Amino acid sequence: MLLKTRLPRADAYKLYLFMTAVQAVALTTVFTINLVYQVQQVGLNALQLVLVGTTLELTAFLMEIPTGVVADVYSRRLSVIVGFLLLGIGFIVEGGLPIFEALLVAQVIMGLGYTFLSGATSAWIVDEIGYERASGAFLRSSQVAQVASFLAIGLSIALASYSLQLAIITGGVILLVLAVLLALVMPERGFARPAAGERESWRTFSATLRDGIRLIRARQILLLIIITMVIHGAFSEGFDRLSTAHILQNFQLPPLGALNEIAWFGIISAVSMPLTLGATEVIRRRLDLTDGRTVAQTLTAVYLVMIGSVLLFTLGQSFALILLGFWLTQAARGLRNPLMDAWLNLYVESDLRATVLSIGGQADAFGQIAGGPVVGAIGLWRSVRVAIACSALILLPILLVFRRTLRPPPSDE
């Protein structure tokens, strides 16, 4: 019923920015405090923290390609709507039941939701408005997300000061409302579906998947991009799961008057956003996103900053230094995401776009599954500080991959 409505469809570009803003508000409301919630209220130890993240990524790894093929064969629009529904339900389960087992169930639901969104969202906007305009939309949406996230930090801290669970549940409810709204007004004019008789065919699903894999194997640049996603995933899982524990375990948070320590995590999240916003604006105005070589050069610089800033966050002996390292790391990561979206979309045709993007998402998940437990084991064996330093070293091979992409490409690329 919701998917077949007579309400007028919204402008795709504006709706994409609105969707990005609302998603950012919801995710920030949850992620500003969810690791504090998992450590303090649920009482997870270091191994359980890693297992929660691994469960999410394992779900994404198993389901990324099937959901991407659904987006290519049936509907990008439907994939996006279902993704937001599942993500919202997952947050509500996580916040509603503060026990380890419930968190694992929530990760499965959220992981499935992420895979429906992964690839489908960017493939949808490229189909609706064209690659040239969409490449600018990726950077503009990143800026919109930064502003929305900055504003949402206050909401997260206010809710979490009353109840950590309430903040997480609120984020889930926001996503459910967004899904219903998209079902009413989201257009899909640029996507050509297969014939009705083929729409449910597993033969069509498998053929689309094979074509996507064949395209990646045929184009060396796509294979190299996928490799960078594996490496980045291996780095990000350890850093994401252990950075909050590093701050809580190794540093005494300075007092903030009547505010509790949760407010510090809001401040830490907020300061990196203007850095990312400014850097993204400079790149949006000056970088030619239709030139793959230029994008690769910029990503090389971004990763050099990321490696140095993670080491600063890990090895810094003062609270000020680790804050600086964390802020620079988050700014570099925020800049990396839209650049990677633009880079990968540059080499993929419309009919296989969601599938190839989903393969990229699966590559990232594979990296997190492989790298996260290793970094977590190092944290249990030695220390959280050593584990995060190792995650920074994991990124070093990515510089060699970028060097390879900067060689003159074959004529068919």
NORWOPE-V904329 format. One record per run of one state. SS is the DSSP state (hx for helix, st for strand, lp for the rest). FROM is the first residue (numbers start at 1). TO is the last residue. If there is no record, write none. Layout:
SS FROM TO
SS FROM TO
This chain:
lp 1 11
hx 12 31
lp 32 33
hx 34 41
lp 42 45
hx 46 73
lp 74 75
hx 76 96
lp 97 99
hx 100 117
lp 118 119
hx 120 129
lp 130 130
hx 131 162
lp 163 163
hx 164 185
lp 186 195
hx 196 198
lp 199 201
hx 202 218
lp 219 219
hx 220 250
lp 251 255
st 256 256
lp 257 258
st 259 259
lp 260 261
hx 262 286
lp 287 291
hx 292 315
lp 316 318
hx 319 345
lp 346 349
hx 350 381
lp 382 383
hx 384 394
lp 395 395
hx 396 405
lp 406 413
